[in-house]
């Protein structure tokens, strides 16, 4: 999934696949960045997240706090290969 870089102290980039309603978030890490997938995430939730002044706070409030959305860590990305857009 293609991810778009965001301005955040803890998040590198965010991707979204509307047909499957999967949100992919790449978090900054010390040695490796961690990628998590969240589902189901509505197009409106994705739009609000991408437009937010604080992406991290909005992710916590809108996505992580939703009891219907599950999260799965899908990969570790070495810093040299981390998403850059």
PEGIJO-V106560 format. One record per backbone hydrogen bond with DSSP energy under -1.0 kcal/mol. CO is the residue of the C=O (numbers start at 0). NH is the residue of the N-H. If there is no record, write none. Layout:
CO NH
CO NH
This chain:
3 13
5 7
9 27
11 5
12 25
13 3
14 23
16 20
16 21
20 40
21 16
22 37
23 14
24 35
25 11
25 12
26 33
30 78
32 76
33 26
34 73
34 74
35 24
36 71
37 22
38 69
41 45
42 46
43 47
44 48
45 49
46 50
53 57
54 58
55 59
56 60
57 61
58 62
58 63
59 64
62 65
65 68
69 38
71 36
74 34
76 32
77 80
78 81
